[in-house]
Amino acid sequence: MIQKLIDRLDRGTCNFTAARVIIEDLENAGFKRLLPSEEWKLCKGGRYYVVKNDTAVFAFVIGSDVPSASGYHIISAHSDSPGFKIKPNAEIYGDGGVVSLNVEKYGGGILYTWFDRPLSIAGRVLVKGADPLHPVTHIVDVKRPVATIPHLSIHLNRGVNDGNPLSVQKDMKPVVGYWDKEAYEEIKAKGGIVKCIVAEAIGISPEEILDYELNLYPTEKASLTGVNSEYLQSGRIDDLEMAFGGLQALLDSLDTETKSTRVLAVFDNEETGSGTKQGAHSPVLRNILERICISVEPESREAFFRSLANSFMISADDAHAWHPNYNEKFDPTNHPVIGGGPAIKINANCKYMTDGDAAAVFAEICRKAGVKCQYFVNHSDVAGGSTLGNILTGQMDIRGVDMGNPVWAMHSAIETCGVADHEAAVGAFTTFYRL
């Protein structure tokens, strides 16, 4: 199982390629793509998926019972991770012909973890289509190191280890190479170095590119570490570990017929607040669930509302693992440890959707799956963040729990999670889907 996660993490280098990984696995399992612009004709036992903006994927298996009677069993996660997006007209020409790129920070990453790493580019490229309203999309992954963000030598910044405030605009510009002025002007006439790089990877002319959404990513492969290979290190563990874990559970549960309709909802843009058409603040999931009810129970005006009353959602987003060097940062009695199983996330000020009812449900799911679970509660003097669960309850009246696997260095360029925890989470998710 862990090798499947490693493979998916290595291929899911950004939100666009992560969505493509999910789509490929769904189609290999017999799922049919539905278009929002077309009429849906769904059948019991049918396997379907919907894609939003190339980065959010919603897969579902219609249950043997109608949704109004047996509801939806939903696992939600997100496809995006903190990093850097390349701006338009990104090239900056400097002394000696050195070219760096103008980038913008995406989400709340740990900036200094990005220094001195081999970086590549992945994302979406748009070219001319049949008409102006329908450009053609190419999902691209350059798959080779083409950039690095070089750190300033300690000899030129003696206080670097005493604290080093960073400016994204000044300090975090990636370098892509050096060209003489004539060669640079020739490339610029074609659209610039960035367009040339991605055009070559796609197999098109750079002049064809209308626009792009491109991300930098570290090219280090996911790897096991620890004396007993108990840890997994990779970029984008938060939250692709949970997204791919939910995917694996959905696929593993296909051998079981269930009364409930199983749903995997992988949103985008959680790291920037979920306020997009493909984010959890939008009505995209609610619309999909309502359309399922309309297709399966067209005669009932209350089917959707009754289905929500009979549903449960697991909002899966990784949690902070207890750190042996920073014990004072954690709650003294509720700090999840790597290897201790999935963590139920609780906040007294309702930053998570978990309440006592939801925590009891998830704990019982874990018990039934034969896996351990634990709790994450913030240190009482530290304000916590929020995630998908409480955002989604602003769209739908639904029971649910916020949980996640414990992770070190969340939002670092390279994060660390536990192998056993991933296996436990997939086991709990699969049990939930089979209920």
Solvent accessible surface area in square Angstrom, and as a share of the most:
residue,aa,sasa,rsa
1,M,93,0.42
2,I,24,0.12
3,Q,115,0.51
4,K,104,0.44
5,L,2,0.01
6,I,16,0.08
7,D,63,0.33
8,R,17,0.06
9,L,0,0.00
10,D,35,0.18
11,R,88,0.32
12,G,0,0.00
13,T,7,0.04
14,C,10,0.06
15,N,17,0.08
16,F,3,0.01
17,T,0,0.00
18,A,0,0.00
19,A,1,0.01
20,R,82,0.30
21,V,4,0.02
22,I,0,0.00
23,I,29,0.15
24,E,73,0.33
25,D,23,0.12
26,L,0,0.00
27,E,92,0.41
28,N,130,0.67
29,A,25,0.19
30,G,53,0.51
31,F,10,0.04
32,K,128,0.54
33,R,110,0.40
34,L,15,0.07
35,L,74,0.37
36,P,69,0.43
37,S,106,0.68
38,E,96,0.43
39,E,138,0.62
40,W,16,0.06
41,K,163,0.69
42,L,21,0.10
43,C,78,0.47
44,K,119,0.50
45,G,47,0.45
46,G,10,0.09
47,R,83,0.30
48,Y,13,0.05
49,Y,1,0.00
50,V,4,0.02
51,V,12,0.07
52,K,60,0.25
53,N,40,0.21
54,D,38,0.20
55,T,1,0.01
56,A,0,0.00
57,V,1,0.01
58,F,0,0.00
59,A,0,0.00
60,F,0,0.00
61,V,5,0.03
62,I,2,0.01
63,G,1,0.01
64,S,43,0.28
65,D,42,0.22
66,V,41,0.24
67,P,2,0.01
68,S,4,0.02
69,A,53,0.41
70,S,22,0.14
71,G,0,0.00
72,Y,0,0.00
73,H,24,0.11
74,I,0,0.00
75,I,0,0.00
76,S,0,0.00
77,A,0,0.00
78,H,0,0.00
79,S,2,0.01
80,D,2,0.01
81,S,26,0.17
82,P,16,0.10
83,G,9,0.09
84,F,3,0.01
85,K,55,0.23
86,I,11,0.06
87,K,53,0.22
88,P,93,0.59
89,N,143,0.74
90,A,1,0.01
91,E,35,0.16
92,I,69,0.35
93,Y,66,0.25
94,G,34,0.32
95,D,140,0.73
96,G,74,0.71
97,G,5,0.05
98,V,60,0.34
99,V,0,0.00
100,S,12,0.08
101,L,0,0.00
102,N,33,0.17
103,V,3,0.02
104,E,102,0.46
105,K,87,0.37
106,Y,30,0.11
107,G,14,0.13
108,G,45,0.43
109,G,17,0.17
110,I,55,0.28
111,L,31,0.16
112,Y,146,0.55
113,T,26,0.15
114,W,11,0.04
115,F,21,0.09
116,D,92,0.48
117,R,54,0.20
118,P,57,0.36
119,L,0,0.00
120,S,0,0.00
121,I,0,0.00
122,A,0,0.00
123,G,0,0.00
124,R,26,0.10
125,V,0,0.00
126,L,26,0.13
127,V,11,0.06
128,K,163,0.69
129,G,17,0.17
130,A,108,0.83
131,D,59,0.31
132,P,134,0.84
133,L,152,0.76
134,H,119,0.53
135,P,59,0.37
136,V,69,0.40
137,T,52,0.31
138,H,52,0.23
139,I,43,0.22
140,V,5,0.03
141,D,18,0.10
142,V,16,0.09
143,K,151,0.64
144,R,124,0.45
145,P,76,0.48
146,V,18,0.10
147,A,9,0.07
148,T,49,0.29
149,I,1,0.00
150,P,70,0.44
151,H,62,0.28
152,L,98,0.49
153,S,52,0.33
154,I,75,0.38
155,H,127,0.57
156,L,133,0.66
157,N,45,0.23
158,R,175,0.64
159,G,31,0.30
160,V,25,0.14
161,N,126,0.64
162,D,130,0.67
163,G,51,0.49
164,N,49,0.25
165,P,129,0.81
166,L,45,0.22
167,S,48,0.31
168,V,33,0.19
169,Q,98,0.44
170,K,149,0.63
171,D,46,0.24
172,M,0,0.00
173,K,54,0.23
174,P,0,0.00
175,V,39,0.22
176,V,23,0.13
177,G,23,0.22
178,Y,170,0.65
179,W,66,0.23
180,D,94,0.49
181,K,113,0.48
182,E,143,0.64
183,A,35,0.27
184,Y,13,0.05
185,E,77,0.34
186,E,107,0.48
187,I,35,0.18
188,K,116,0.49
189,A,88,0.68
190,K,82,0.35
191,G,38,0.37
192,G,4,0.04
193,I,4,0.02
194,V,2,0.01
195,K,45,0.19
196,C,32,0.19
197,I,22,0.11
198,V,0,0.00
199,A,1,0.01
200,E,128,0.57
201,A,50,0.39
202,I,43,0.22
203,G,64,0.61
204,I,38,0.19
205,S,43,0.28
206,P,21,0.13
207,E,112,0.50
208,E,84,0.38
209,I,9,0.05
210,L,109,0.54
211,D,78,0.41
212,Y,23,0.09
213,E,58,0.26
214,L,1,0.00
215,N,19,0.10
216,L,5,0.03
217,Y,14,0.05
218,P,6,0.04
219,T,30,0.17
220,E,68,0.31
221,K,139,0.59
222,A,9,0.07
223,S,54,0.35
224,L,72,0.36
225,T,49,0.29
226,G,35,0.33
227,V,150,0.86
228,N,118,0.60
229,S,52,0.33
230,E,68,0.30
231,Y,57,0.22
232,L,0,0.00
233,Q,67,0.30
234,S,3,0.02
235,G,2,0.02
236,R,27,0.10
237,I,0,0.00
238,D,3,0.02
239,D,0,0.00
240,L,1,0.00
241,E,0,0.00
242,M,0,0.00
243,A,0,0.00
244,F,1,0.01
245,G,0,0.00
246,G,0,0.00
247,L,0,0.00
248,Q,11,0.05
249,A,0,0.00
250,L,0,0.00
251,L,36,0.18
252,D,50,0.26
253,S,0,0.00
254,L,34,0.17
255,D,114,0.59
256,T,42,0.25
257,E,147,0.66
258,T,8,0.04
259,K,135,0.57
260,S,5,0.03
261,T,1,0.01
262,R,9,0.03
263,V,0,0.00
264,L,1,0.01
265,A,0,0.00
266,V,1,0.00
267,F,0,0.00
268,D,2,0.01
269,N,16,0.08
270,E,25,0.11
271,E,27,0.12
272,T,76,0.44
273,G,39,0.38
274,S,0,0.00
275,G,62,0.59
276,T,51,0.30
277,K,120,0.51
278,Q,13,0.06
279,G,0,0.00
280,A,0,0.00
281,H,95,0.43
282,S,14,0.09
283,P,66,0.42
284,V,14,0.08
285,L,1,0.01
286,R,68,0.25
287,N,74,0.38
288,I,7,0.04
289,L,0,0.00
290,E,60,0.27
291,R,68,0.25
292,I,0,0.00
293,C,3,0.02
294,I,107,0.54
295,S,30,0.19
296,V,30,0.17
297,E,10,0.04
298,P,97,0.61
299,E,141,0.63
300,S,35,0.22
301,R,229,0.84
302,E,111,0.50
303,A,2,0.01
304,F,9,0.04
305,F,118,0.49
306,R,121,0.44
307,S,0,0.00
308,L,10,0.05
309,A,75,0.58
310,N,72,0.37
311,S,2,0.01
312,F,11,0.05
313,M,0,0.00
314,I,0,0.00
315,S,0,0.00
316,A,0,0.00
317,D,10,0.05
318,D,4,0.02
319,A,1,0.01
320,H,85,0.38
321,A,4,0.03
322,W,72,0.25
323,H,51,0.23
324,P,77,0.48
325,N,111,0.57
326,Y,109,0.41
327,N,87,0.45
328,E,114,0.51
329,K,124,0.53
330,F,30,0.12
331,D,17,0.09
332,P,107,0.67
333,T,112,0.65
334,N,47,0.24
335,H,52,0.23
336,P,0,0.00
337,V,62,0.35
338,I,31,0.16
339,G,33,0.32
340,G,12,0.12
341,G,3,0.03
342,P,0,0.00
343,A,0,0.00
344,I,0,0.00
345,K,9,0.04
346,I,56,0.28
347,N,24,0.12
348,A,101,0.79
349,N,121,0.62
350,C,96,0.57
351,K,88,0.37
352,Y,16,0.06
353,M,25,0.11
354,T,14,0.08
355,D,85,0.44
356,G,59,0.57
357,D,70,0.36
358,A,1,0.01
359,A,10,0.08
360,A,62,0.48
361,V,39,0.23
362,F,0,0.00
363,A,31,0.24
364,E,87,0.39
365,I,7,0.04
366,C,1,0.01
367,R,157,0.57
368,K,123,0.52
369,A,31,0.24
370,G,68,0.65
371,V,34,0.20
372,K,135,0.57
373,C,41,0.25
374,Q,28,0.12
375,Y,83,0.31
376,F,10,0.04
377,V,40,0.23
378,N,23,0.12
379,H,49,0.22
380,S,109,0.70
381,D,126,0.65
382,V,75,0.43
383,A,102,0.79
384,G,20,0.20
385,G,50,0.48
386,S,56,0.36
387,T,4,0.02
388,L,0,0.00
389,G,0,0.00
390,N,42,0.22
391,I,26,0.13
392,L,2,0.01
393,T,54,0.31
394,G,69,0.66
395,Q,50,0.22
396,M,4,0.02
397,D,125,0.65
398,I,16,0.08
399,R,109,0.40
400,G,4,0.04
401,V,0,0.00
402,D,0,0.00
403,M,0,0.00
404,G,0,0.00
405,N,0,0.00
406,P,0,0.00
407,V,2,0.01
408,W,59,0.21
409,A,49,0.38
410,M,33,0.15
411,H,41,0.18
412,S,14,0.09
413,A,4,0.03
414,I,32,0.16
415,E,3,0.01
416,T,11,0.06
417,C,0,0.00
418,G,1,0.01
419,V,21,0.12
420,A,59,0.45
421,D,0,0.00
422,H,4,0.02
423,E,75,0.34
424,A,14,0.11
425,A,0,0.00
426,V,1,0.01
427,G,25,0.24
428,A,0,0.00
429,F,0,0.00
430,T,11,0.06
431,T,23,0.13
432,F,3,0.01
433,Y,0,0.00
434,R,97,0.35
435,L,86,0.43
